[in-house]
Amino acid sequence: MRPHLLVFGLGLLPEAFVKADEPYHKGDSKTPSVQHDIRRLASCSVPERDNCAFYLSCLETAVPCGPEGYATAYGDHYCRKFQSVQQKFSDQGKVWVSNAMYCLQSKLVPYATGQKQASCDAIRKYAFGTHPFCYLDNGLCTLPPSDWLLILDTVGVEGLFGSVEALIATLEAAGGCVEFYLWLIRNHFIENAEGRITSKDA
């Protein structure tokens, strides 16, 4: 039997016989596409701090919603806007931007990795529902007024919680936010909701 026939007869494939456009990796049984998916899922499971790539590379890739979807129109758009002005914030404000951005992305990990399935509208609703926690829990109401102004110039009042009504309801229910609420009213960002200014610690 010829040597090369013996090789094929034994089921052995010399590396020289592998096509040039299909590199052979000894001991690697995963296809390139599978390897890519594994790497993407790994990176999407833990968003990188101070990085906006998660929205398009992870969330939009997993659930394509187009230019009007949350990932593109809000998540990536405002993440990049915050990045562009982050150095203008106070030291406390810089920490808030970093923590809030990371929190917003982390809340969306189950959808970006395929652990949870949802429509574009459902993802948008869920994402805006995470804003109060991510903004307030990281200290929005304790920031200096100069940072509040930067935030509103960047994202707008409605951009904070999805609507003015949601913003007012959240601030009225949150503890420690009376100063921020009063500041918004004094500077004409919102109207006093029928004179009601309440707080858990008031």
N, CA, C and O of each residue as an XYZ file, in Angstrom:
808
protein
N       0.864     -1.201      0.000
C       0.000      0.000      0.000
C       0.891      1.238      0.000
O       1.909      1.304      0.689
N       0.470      2.212     -0.796
C       1.251      3.440     -0.847
C       1.172      4.183      0.491
O       0.151      4.124      1.176
N       2.265      4.890      0.866
C       2.297      5.571      2.175
C       1.135      6.523      2.384
O       0.546      6.543      3.465
N       0.784      7.331      1.354
C      -0.257      8.327      1.573
C      -1.624      7.670      1.709
O      -2.511      8.208      2.371
N      -1.801      6.471      1.064
C      -3.065      5.767      1.227
C      -3.184      5.187      2.617
O      -4.274      5.120      3.185
N      -2.038      4.760      3.170
C      -2.039      4.237      4.541
C      -2.443      5.316      5.530
O      -3.177      5.057      6.484
N      -1.954      6.530      5.294
C      -2.273      7.646      6.184
C      -3.767      7.905      6.207
O      -4.358      8.047      7.277
N      -4.395      7.968      5.012
C      -5.831      8.214      4.961
C      -6.616      7.023      5.483
O      -7.672      7.176      6.097
N      -6.074      5.816      5.226
C      -6.754      4.623      5.703
C      -6.816      4.558      7.205
O      -7.757      3.996      7.765
N      -5.819      5.131      7.873
C      -5.795      5.160      9.336
C      -6.578      6.337      9.903
O      -6.708      6.481     11.119
N      -7.107      7.193      8.995
C      -7.896      8.334      9.456
C      -7.067      9.490      9.913
O      -7.562     10.361     10.629
N      -5.790      9.528      9.512
C      -4.910     10.605      9.919
C      -4.834     11.641      8.820
O      -4.785     11.288      7.642
N      -4.823     12.890      9.173
C      -4.791     13.970      8.190
C      -3.595     14.865      8.445
O      -3.596     15.639      9.403
N      -2.573     14.774      7.607
C      -1.397     15.642      7.800
C      -1.809     17.098      7.692
O      -2.702     17.446      6.921
N      -1.151     17.948      8.472
C      -1.485     19.365      8.438
C      -1.262     19.965      7.061
O      -1.906     20.953      6.709
N      -0.364     19.388      6.277
C      -0.078     19.923      4.946
C      -1.252     19.783      4.005
O      -1.338     20.510      3.016
N      -2.196     18.824      4.302
C      -3.327     18.590      3.443
C      -4.504     19.528      3.729
O      -5.481     19.549      2.980
N      -4.406     20.295      4.805
C      -5.484     21.218      5.142
C      -5.460     22.399      4.193
O      -4.392     22.928      3.885
N      -6.633     22.819      3.725
C      -6.709     23.936      2.795
C      -6.142     25.203      3.409
O      -6.228     25.410      4.620
N      -5.567     26.042      2.574
C      -4.920     27.265      3.048
C      -5.904     28.200      3.713
O      -5.545     28.895      4.663
N      -7.148     28.236      3.232
C      -8.136     29.159      3.803
C      -8.906     28.540      4.964
O      -9.843     29.149      5.479
N      -8.516     27.329      5.383
C      -9.142     26.684      6.526
C      -8.057     26.135      7.443
O      -7.817     24.928      7.463
N      -7.397     27.010      8.202
C      -6.268     26.598      9.035
C      -6.659     25.511     10.023
O      -7.745     25.525     10.602
N      -5.758     24.587     10.192
C      -5.985     23.470     11.110
C      -5.301     23.733     12.427
O      -4.100     24.000     12.465
N      -6.054     23.662     13.513
C      -5.501     23.864     14.845
C      -5.549     22.546     15.582
O      -6.623     22.050     15.923
N      -4.398     21.988     15.822
C      -4.315     20.686     16.460
C      -4.998     20.701     17.818
O      -4.698     21.543     18.665
N      -5.901     19.783     18.017
C      -6.585     19.672     19.296
C      -7.744     20.626     19.436
O      -8.366     20.676     20.498
N      -8.061     21.392     18.396
C      -9.148     22.371     18.471
C     -10.340     21.859     17.668
O     -10.311     21.855     16.437
N     -11.380     21.431     18.363
C     -12.537     20.850     17.698
C     -13.645     21.859     17.451
O     -14.642     21.525     16.811
N     -13.494     23.093     17.945
C     -14.531     24.109     17.787
C     -14.325     24.870     16.490
O     -13.193     25.189     16.126
N     -15.401     25.158     15.802
C     -15.321     25.938     14.573
C     -15.080     27.395     14.927
O     -15.382     27.804     16.048
N     -14.538     28.203     13.995
C     -14.296     29.632     14.276
C     -15.547     30.360     14.747
O     -15.467     31.198     15.645
N     -16.714     30.052     14.154
C     -17.940     30.749     14.539
C     -18.328     30.435     15.971
O     -18.794     31.310     16.701
N     -18.137     29.180     16.377
C     -18.447     28.794     17.758
C     -17.492     29.483     18.715
O     -17.905     29.977     19.764
N     -16.214     29.516     18.355
C     -15.231     30.198     19.200
C     -15.585     31.670     19.363
O     -15.483     32.228     20.455
N     -16.004     32.292     18.259
C     -16.387     33.710     18.304
C     -17.576     33.913     19.247
O     -17.584     34.853     20.041
N     -18.565     33.045     19.162
C     -19.747     33.155     20.021
C     -19.377     32.996     21.484
O     -19.903     33.704     22.343
N     -18.470     32.066     21.771
C     -18.039     31.841     23.151
C     -17.331     33.072     23.695
O     -17.586     33.497     24.822
N     -16.434     33.650     22.883
C     -15.725     34.855     23.326
C     -16.689     36.020     23.529
O     -16.558     36.784     24.486
N     -17.663     36.151     22.617
C     -18.626     37.252     22.729
C     -19.463     37.109     23.983
O     -19.675     38.087     24.701
N     -19.944     35.894     24.260
C     -20.754     35.668     25.450
C     -19.953     35.955     26.707
O     -20.480     36.509     27.672
N     -18.682     35.581     26.699
C     -17.836     35.822     27.869
C     -17.657     37.315     28.119
O     -17.747     37.769     29.260
N     -17.401     38.085     27.051
C     -17.201     39.529     27.208
C     -18.510     40.241     27.523
O     -18.512     41.262     28.210
N     -19.634     39.704     27.020
C     -20.923     40.337     27.265
C     -21.467     40.024     28.658
O     -22.342     40.733     29.155
N     -20.964     38.983     29.278
C     -21.435     38.609     30.608
C     -20.953     39.583     31.676
O     -21.597     39.749     32.712
N     -19.822     40.222     31.419
C     -19.262     41.202     32.352
C     -18.849     42.434     31.551
O     -17.730     42.484     31.041
N     -19.732     43.430     31.430
C     -19.416     44.633     30.649
C     -18.149     45.311     31.151
O     -17.877     45.347     32.351
N     -17.395     45.836     30.225
C     -16.161     46.535     30.588
C     -16.491     47.933     31.095
O     -17.247     48.670     30.463
N     -15.922     48.286     32.231
C     -16.181     49.615     32.802
C     -15.686     50.721     31.876
O     -14.683     50.581     31.176
N     -16.429     51.826     31.900
C     -16.070     53.018     31.128
C     -15.920     52.701     29.642
O     -15.073     53.274     28.957
N     -16.744     51.793     29.158
C     -16.716     51.399     27.755
C     -18.159     51.247     27.272
O     -18.996     50.682     27.978
N     -18.446     51.744     26.086
C     -19.816     51.730     25.577
C     -20.084     50.603     24.579
O     -21.202     50.476     24.080
N     -19.075     49.789     24.283
C     -19.203     48.769     23.241
C     -20.299     47.750     23.532
O     -20.840     47.146     22.606
N     -20.629     47.554     24.795
C     -21.629     46.558     25.195
C     -22.942     46.724     24.429
O     -23.546     45.733     24.018
N     -23.384     47.957     24.238
C     -24.710     48.183     23.656
C     -24.829     47.659     22.224
O     -25.823     47.020     21.880
N     -23.830     47.924     21.397
C     -23.909     47.481     20.011
C     -23.322     46.086     19.814
O     -23.885     45.273     19.080
N     -22.202     45.809     20.461
C     -21.539     44.510     20.280
C     -22.282     43.375     20.975
O     -22.209     42.225     20.545
N     -22.989     43.698     22.039
C     -23.661     42.652     22.813
C     -25.185     42.722     22.702
O     -25.813     41.807     22.170
N     -25.776     43.803     23.201
C     -27.236     43.882     23.252
C     -27.862     43.940     21.866
O     -28.788     43.185     21.570
N     -27.364     44.829     21.018
C     -27.942     44.961     19.684
C     -27.665     43.718     18.833
O     -28.481     43.348     17.989
N     -26.535     43.087     19.051
C     -26.207     41.857     18.318
C     -27.145     40.733     18.722
O     -27.585     39.951     17.879
N     -27.453     40.651     20.016
C     -28.332     39.587     20.507
C     -29.792     39.835     20.142
O     -30.516     38.911     19.772
N     -30.220     41.110     20.252
C     -31.609     41.470     19.944
C     -31.597     42.695     19.028
O     -31.687     43.824     19.510
N     -31.488     42.490     17.733
C     -31.424     43.622     16.793
C     -32.728     44.427     16.785
O     -33.790     43.908     16.440
N     -32.628     45.688     17.167
C     -33.812     46.556     17.208
C     -33.665     47.776     16.311
O     -34.569     48.609     16.248
N     -32.554     47.891     15.625
C     -32.378     48.975     14.672
C     -32.021     50.308     15.312
O     -31.805     50.384     16.522
N     -31.960     51.363     14.496
C     -31.530     52.686     14.969
C     -32.446     53.321     16.006
O     -32.016     54.205     16.746
N     -33.708     52.883     16.073
C     -34.633     53.447     17.045
C     -34.733     52.605     18.313
O     -35.437     52.980     19.250
N     -34.043     51.481     18.350
C     -34.081     50.611     19.522
C     -33.298     51.188     20.683
O     -32.507     52.114     20.507
N     -33.514     50.648     21.857
C     -32.870     51.174     23.058
C     -31.352     51.132     22.965
O     -30.686     52.104     23.321
N     -30.796     50.019     22.493
C     -29.338     49.850     22.468
C     -28.653     50.955     21.682
O     -27.629     51.488     22.111
N     -29.220     51.298     20.527
C     -28.598     52.291     19.651
C     -29.028     53.718     19.986
O     -28.190     54.600     20.176
N     -30.341     53.934     20.056
C     -30.873     55.297     20.219
C     -30.644     55.862     21.613
O     -30.501     57.075     21.771
N     -30.606     55.004     22.622
C     -30.402     55.519     23.968
C     -29.086     55.028     24.577
O     -28.210     55.828     24.903
N     -28.957     53.714     24.728
C     -27.803     53.171     25.436
C     -26.463     53.635     24.895
O     -25.707     54.304     25.600
N     -26.166     53.290     23.662
C     -24.883     53.659     23.066
C     -24.763     55.175     22.895
O     -23.707     55.754     23.151
N     -25.847     55.808     22.464
C     -25.825     57.251     22.196
C     -25.455     58.052     23.444
O     -24.542     58.877     23.408
N     -26.167     57.806     24.552
C     -25.919     58.605     25.754
C     -24.691     58.142     26.520
O     -24.065     58.928     27.232
N     -24.347     56.877     26.378
C     -23.108     56.401     26.994
C     -21.927     57.177     26.420
O     -21.047     57.619     27.157
N     -21.917     57.336     25.111
C     -20.835     58.072     24.458
C     -20.868     59.561     24.819
O     -19.821     60.197     24.948
N     -22.053     60.102     24.979
C     -22.157     61.514     25.370
C     -21.610     61.722     26.781
O     -20.917     62.705     27.045
N     -21.923     60.799     27.679
C     -21.386     60.897     29.037
C     -19.872     60.752     29.029
O     -19.174     61.460     29.756
N     -19.363     59.844     28.216
C     -17.913     59.673     28.118
C     -17.233     60.957     27.672
O     -16.159     61.302     28.164
N     -17.857     61.659     26.747
C     -17.238     62.854     26.173
C     -17.153     64.012     27.167
O     -16.337     64.917     26.990
N     -17.988     63.994     28.212
C     -17.978     65.093     29.190
C     -17.559     64.635     30.583
O     -17.589     65.428     31.524
N     -17.172     63.378     30.728
C     -16.881     62.834     32.056
C     -15.819     63.625     32.800
O     -15.909     63.786     34.017
N     -14.824     64.116     32.092
C     -13.744     64.844     32.748
C     -14.177     66.208     33.274
O     -13.438     66.836     34.032
N     -15.349     66.672     32.890
C     -15.861     67.955     33.373
C     -16.556     67.816     34.723
O     -16.814     68.815     35.395
N     -16.858     66.582     35.122
C     -17.532     66.343     36.393
C     -16.573     66.510     37.561
O     -15.353     66.459     37.402
N     -17.157     66.711     38.740
C     -16.361     66.710     39.964
C     -15.815     65.298     40.164
O     -16.219     64.375     39.457
N     -14.909     65.121     41.112
C     -14.379     63.787     41.378
C     -15.510     62.828     41.754
O     -15.534     61.675     41.324
N     -16.446     63.326     42.565
C     -17.603     62.516     42.945
C     -18.458     62.199     41.713
O     -18.978     61.094     41.562
N     -18.586     63.192     40.846
C     -19.379     63.004     39.640
C     -18.760     62.003     38.679
O     -19.475     61.229     38.041
N     -17.424     62.011     38.571
C     -16.741     61.048     37.700
C     -17.026     59.620     38.159
O     -17.275     58.735     37.340
N     -16.986     59.405     39.460
C     -17.277     58.080     40.010
C     -18.729     57.707     39.713
O     -19.026     56.568     39.352
N     -19.634     58.684     39.871
C     -21.053     58.426     39.594
C     -21.256     58.010     38.139
O     -21.967     57.041     37.873
N     -20.648     58.722     37.200
C     -20.794     58.389     35.778
C     -20.325     56.964     35.520
O     -21.016     56.190     34.857
N     -19.160     56.617     36.038
C     -18.602     55.277     35.825
C     -19.502     54.198     36.412
O     -19.787     53.197     35.756
N     -19.949     54.403     37.648
C     -20.787     53.402     38.310
C     -22.174     53.288     37.670
O     -22.707     52.188     37.517
N     -22.745     54.421     37.302
C     -24.076     54.401     36.698
C     -24.042     53.728     35.329
O     -24.929     52.939     35.003
N     -23.036     54.031     34.535
C     -22.897     53.420     33.218
C     -22.740     51.905     33.341
O     -23.350     51.142     32.591
N     -21.924     51.487     34.286
C     -21.700     50.047     34.482
C     -22.972     49.361     34.968
O     -23.294     48.257     34.531
N     -23.683     50.012     35.861
C     -24.927     49.458     36.404
C     -25.966     49.267     35.297
O     -26.599     48.214     35.217
N     -26.140     50.268     34.455
C     -27.129     50.189     33.376
C     -26.826     49.026     32.432
O     -27.735     48.316     32.001
N     -25.556     48.839     32.117
C     -25.176     47.750     31.219
C     -25.336     46.390     31.909
O     -25.807     45.431     31.297
N     -24.947     46.314     33.162
C     -25.027     45.047     33.890
C     -26.462     44.537     33.983
O     -26.698     43.331     33.920
N     -27.417     45.448     34.132
C     -28.820     45.061     34.225
C     -29.333     44.420     32.937
O     -30.319     43.684     32.953
N     -28.665     44.703     31.831
C     -29.110     44.195     30.528
C     -28.366     42.937     30.082
O     -28.638     42.403     29.006
N     -27.439     42.467     30.895
C     -26.642     41.289     30.544
C     -27.496     40.070     30.182
O     -27.193     39.407     29.190
N     -28.555     39.742     30.942
C     -29.347     38.552     30.583
C     -29.912     38.590     29.166
O     -30.052     37.548     28.526
N     -30.235     39.778     28.676
C     -30.768     39.906     27.321
C     -29.639     39.893     26.291
O     -29.813     39.391     25.180
N     -28.492     40.443     26.659
C     -27.352     40.491     25.735
C     -26.701     39.126     25.551
O     -26.056     38.882     24.531
N     -26.863     38.234     26.529
C     -26.264     36.901     26.446
C     -27.261     35.821     26.046
O     -26.898     34.653     25.904
N     -28.521     36.217     25.867
C     -29.530     35.252     25.456
C     -30.145     34.455     26.589
O     -30.933     33.541     26.342
N     -29.799     34.786     27.837
C     -30.396     34.088     28.974
C     -31.887     34.381     29.064
O     -32.677     33.539     29.491
N     -32.260     35.610     28.647
C     -33.659     36.009     28.620
C     -34.008     36.496     27.219
O     -33.180     37.096     26.534
N     -35.231     36.234     26.806
C     -35.712     36.672     25.500
C     -36.783     37.744     25.701
O     -37.585     37.664     26.632
N     -36.788     38.741     24.827
C     -37.790     39.802     24.924
C     -37.875     40.563     23.617
O     -36.947     40.542     22.809
N     -38.999     41.236     23.419
C     -39.167     42.075     22.238
C     -38.403     43.371     22.427
O     -37.947     43.674     23.529
N     -38.263     44.136     21.359
C     -37.569     45.427     21.436
C     -38.288     46.380     22.394
O     -37.647     47.074     23.183
N     -39.613     46.409     22.321
C     -40.385     47.279     23.210
C     -40.223     46.865     24.665
O     -40.116     47.710     25.553
N     -40.207     45.563     24.900
C     -40.068     45.070     26.267
C     -38.690     45.398     26.830
O     -38.566     45.747     28.004
N     -37.664     45.291     26.008
C     -36.307     45.631     26.453
C     -36.211     47.116     26.763
O     -35.597     47.508     27.756
N     -36.811     47.937     25.921
C     -36.785     49.388     26.154
C     -37.471     49.725     27.476
O     -36.956     50.517     28.266
N     -38.634     49.120     27.711
C     -39.374     49.373     28.946
C     -38.579     48.898     30.152
O     -38.488     49.601     31.159
N     -38.010     47.715     30.052
C     -37.218     47.178     31.164
C     -35.992     48.056     31.435
O     -35.677     48.359     32.586
N     -35.307     48.459     30.363
C     -34.086     49.254     30.517
C     -34.371     50.577     31.221
O     -33.643     50.965     32.135
N     -35.421     51.268     30.800
C     -35.761     52.529     31.466
C     -36.177     52.286     32.912
O     -35.998     53.149     33.771
N     -36.728     51.119     33.170
C     -37.099     50.781     34.542
C     -35.912     50.601     35.464
O     -36.057     50.677     36.684
N     -34.724     50.362     34.891
C     -33.517     50.211     35.710
C     -32.846     51.553     36.004
O     -31.975     51.632     36.870
N     -33.241     52.600     35.294
C     -32.589     53.891     35.473
C     -32.674     54.436     36.895
O     -31.654     54.860     37.437
N     -33.868     54.441     37.528
C     -33.936     54.992     38.884
C     -32.945     54.334     39.835
O     -32.242     55.020     40.578
N     -32.889     53.009     39.813
C     -31.966     52.319     40.722
C     -30.519     52.681     40.405
O     -29.758     53.043     41.302
N     -30.135     52.585     39.124
C     -28.734     52.822     38.765
C     -28.301     54.269     39.020
O     -27.159     54.513     39.409
N     -29.199     55.217     38.805
C     -28.848     56.620     39.027
C     -28.878     56.984     40.505
O     -27.932     57.577     41.025
N     -29.962     56.630     41.176
C     -30.124     57.026     42.576
C     -29.234     56.227     43.522
O     -28.631     56.788     44.436
N     -29.154     54.924     43.302
C     -28.369     54.076     44.197
C     -26.890     54.427     44.154
O     -26.155     54.167     45.107
N     -26.460     55.017     43.052
C     -25.054     55.411     42.936
C     -24.807     56.861     43.350
O     -23.703     57.379     43.187
N     -25.850     57.517     43.891
C     -25.637     58.822     44.509
C     -25.985     60.043     43.690
O     -25.386     61.101     43.885
N     -26.939     59.931     42.775
C     -27.335     61.089     41.966
C     -27.734     62.279     42.827
O     -27.327     63.409     42.557
N     -28.518     62.031     43.850
C     -29.084     63.126     44.640
C     -28.077     63.800     45.568
O     -28.363     64.856     46.132
N     -26.906     63.198     45.729
C     -25.888     63.792     46.605
C     -24.778     64.481     45.811
O     -23.810     64.969     46.393
N     -24.915     64.522     44.503
C     -23.910     65.195     43.680
C     -24.039     66.709     43.821
O     -25.112     67.201     44.172
N     -22.974     67.452     43.556
C     -23.061     68.917     43.585
C     -23.893     69.426     42.412
O     -23.961     68.764     41.376
N     -24.524     70.587     42.555
C     -25.358     71.149     41.481
C     -24.648     71.261     40.131
O     -25.282     71.122     39.085
N     -23.338     71.510     40.150
C     -22.610     71.614     38.876
C     -22.682     70.297     38.101
O     -22.734     70.297     36.871
N     -22.685     69.177     38.827
C     -22.810     67.868     38.173
C     -24.235     67.638     37.684
O     -24.440     67.071     36.610
N     -25.210     68.070     38.460
C     -26.609     67.938     38.025
C     -26.818     68.648     36.692
O     -27.485     68.132     35.795
N     -26.237     69.842     36.578
C     -26.388     70.611     35.349
C     -25.742     69.881     34.169
O     -26.298     69.854     33.071
N     -24.576     69.295     34.398
C     -23.903     68.539     33.348
C     -24.735     67.336     32.905
O     -24.827     67.035     31.715
N     -25.336     66.659     33.874
C     -26.156     65.485     33.574
C     -27.351     65.874     32.721
O     -27.650     65.220     31.721
N     -28.035     66.942     33.120
C     -29.224     67.374     32.381
C     -28.866     67.923     31.006
O     -29.625     67.753     30.052
N     -27.715     68.580     30.897
C     -27.262     69.049     29.586
C     -26.935     67.869     28.670
O     -27.051     67.966     27.448
N     -26.527     66.762     29.275
C     -26.115     65.586     28.507
C     -27.288     64.720     28.096
O     -27.389     64.301     26.943
N     -28.181     64.452     29.048
C     -29.236     63.466     28.794
C     -30.641     64.052     28.806
O     -31.577     63.432     28.302
N     -30.795     65.248     29.381
C     -32.121     65.857     29.457
C     -32.947     65.283     30.599
O     -32.622     64.227     31.141
N     -34.011     65.982     30.958
C     -34.857     65.542     32.073
C     -35.528     64.211     31.763
O     -35.493     63.288     32.577
N     -36.135     64.115     30.592
C     -36.851     62.887     30.247
C     -35.887     61.713     30.057
O     -36.250     60.558     30.277
N     -34.666     62.022     29.650
C     -33.695     60.967     29.444
C     -33.266     60.276     30.724
O     -32.789     59.141     30.690
N     -33.434     60.954     31.855
C     -33.024     60.348     33.123
C     -33.848     59.108     33.442
O     -33.296     58.045     33.725
N     -35.168     59.247     33.394
C     -36.036     58.138     33.794
C     -37.093     57.788     32.744
O     -38.007     57.014     33.030
N     -36.984     58.336     31.554
C     -37.924     57.985     30.490
C     -39.038     58.983     30.297
O     -39.567     59.110     29.193
N     -39.415     59.711     31.371
C     -40.462     60.728     31.274
C     -40.376     61.644     32.481
O     -39.823     61.274     33.517
N     -40.932     62.851     32.339
C     -40.937     63.797     33.460
C     -41.752     63.230     34.615
O     -41.386     63.375     35.781
N     -42.869     62.578     34.270
C     -43.737     62.001     35.313
C     -42.987     60.955     36.124
O     -43.089     60.921     37.350
N     -42.235     60.102     35.440
C     -41.472     59.068     36.131
C     -40.388     59.690     36.998
O     -40.115     59.215     38.101
N     -39.774     60.748     36.498
C     -38.734     61.443     37.267
C     -39.312     62.007     38.554
O     -38.743     61.822     39.630
N     -40.447     62.699     38.446
C     -41.078     63.307     39.619
C     -41.494     62.241     40.618
O     -41.239     62.373     41.815
N     -42.132     61.185     40.131
C     -42.591     60.121     41.028
C     -41.414     59.467     41.743
O     -41.508     59.141     42.926
N     -40.318     59.276     41.037
C     -39.140     58.637     41.629
C     -38.522     59.516     42.698
O     -38.187     59.039     43.782
N     -38.368     60.797     42.399
C     -37.741     61.704     43.353
C     -38.618     61.922     44.576
O     -38.107     62.090     45.684
N     -39.935     61.922     44.387
C     -40.833     62.091     45.530
C     -40.770     60.889     46.466
O     -40.949     61.027     47.676
N     -40.517     59.722     45.908
C     -40.495     58.505     46.716
C     -39.121     58.210     47.304
O     -39.004     57.466     48.278
N     -38.083     58.792     46.712
C     -36.721     58.473     47.144
C     -36.300     59.280     48.364
O     -36.692     60.436     48.527
N     -35.515     58.668     49.200
C     -34.981     59.380     50.362
C     -33.762     60.195     49.971
O     -32.954     59.758     49.151
N     -33.627     61.374     50.551
C     -32.440     62.188     50.329
C     -32.404     62.945     49.020
O     -31.345     63.421     48.613
N     -33.552     63.067     48.345
C     -33.558     63.719     47.032
C     -34.301     65.052     47.019
O     -34.528     65.612     45.947
N     -34.680     65.568     48.177
C     -35.435     66.824     48.225
C     -34.623     67.967     47.616
O     -35.165     68.778     46.867
N     -33.320     68.037     47.934
C     -32.495     69.126     47.410
C     -32.434     69.099     45.887
O     -32.528     70.139     45.235
N     -32.277     67.916     45.334
C     -32.235     67.778     43.878
C     -33.576     68.171     43.268
O     -33.627     68.866     42.254
N     -34.659     67.720     43.896
C     -36.010     68.044     43.418
C     -36.228     69.556     43.439
O     -36.702     70.126     42.457
N     -35.892     70.197     44.535
C     -36.055     71.651     44.648
C     -35.183     72.374     43.619
O     -35.609     73.365     43.025
N     -33.983     71.883     43.416
C     -33.080     72.492     42.443
C     -33.676     72.416     41.038
O     -33.594     73.378     40.275
N     -34.271     71.283     40.699
C     -34.913     71.119     39.386
C     -36.052     72.125     39.210
O     -36.226     72.693     38.132
N     -36.827     72.341     40.281
C     -37.949     73.276     40.213
C     -37.448     74.721     40.123
O     -37.925     75.497     39.295
N     -36.485     75.077     40.978
C     -35.950     76.440     40.984
C     -35.341     76.816     39.637
O     -35.417     77.969     39.212
N     -34.743     75.844     38.976
C     -34.086     76.105     37.693
C     -34.985     75.784     36.503
O     -34.536     75.716     35.359
N     -36.279     75.585     36.811
C     -37.312     75.421     35.777
C     -37.108     74.202     34.873
O     -37.504     74.211     33.707
N     -36.495     73.165     35.417
C     -36.382     71.922     34.657
C     -37.685     71.124     34.739
O     -38.062     70.431     33.794
N     -38.366     71.232     35.881
C     -39.675     70.608     36.041
C     -40.578     71.557     36.807
O     -40.112     72.488     37.463
N     -41.879     71.308     36.714
C     -42.851     72.080     37.482
C     -43.113     71.356     38.791
O     -43.073     70.128     38.855
N     -43.381     72.133     39.833
C     -43.735     71.526     41.114
C     -45.028     70.743     40.944
O     -46.046     71.315     40.555
N     -45.005     69.462     41.226
C     -46.183     68.600     41.044
C     -47.220     68.900     42.123
O     -47.275     68.228     43.153
N     -48.048     69.928     41.868
C     -49.128     70.311     42.772
C     -48.629     70.594     44.182
O     -49.321     70.342     45.168
N     -47.399     71.130     44.254
C     -46.864     71.511     45.549
C     -46.398     70.350     46.397
O     -46.033     70.543     47.557
N     -46.401     69.134     45.841
C     -46.019     67.974     46.634
C     -44.518     67.776     46.548
O     -43.982     67.526     45.468
N     -43.852     67.885     47.658
C     -42.437     67.544     47.746
C     -42.288     66.677     48.986
O     -42.256     67.178     50.110
N     -42.198     65.394     48.771
C     -42.128     64.480     49.900
C     -40.863     63.654     49.824
O     -40.248     63.544     48.764
N     -40.483     63.085     50.922
C     -39.296     62.255     50.962
C     -39.409     61.280     52.110
O     -40.069     61.555     53.113
N     -38.767     60.149     51.961
C     -38.797     59.161     53.030
C     -38.159     59.693     54.303
O     -38.551     59.310     55.406
N     -37.171     60.579     54.151
C     -36.494     61.083     55.349
C     -36.951     62.489     55.693
O     -36.321     63.163     56.507
N     -38.051     62.943     55.078
C     -38.548     64.291     55.363
C     -39.369     64.283     56.650
O     -39.877     65.325     57.065
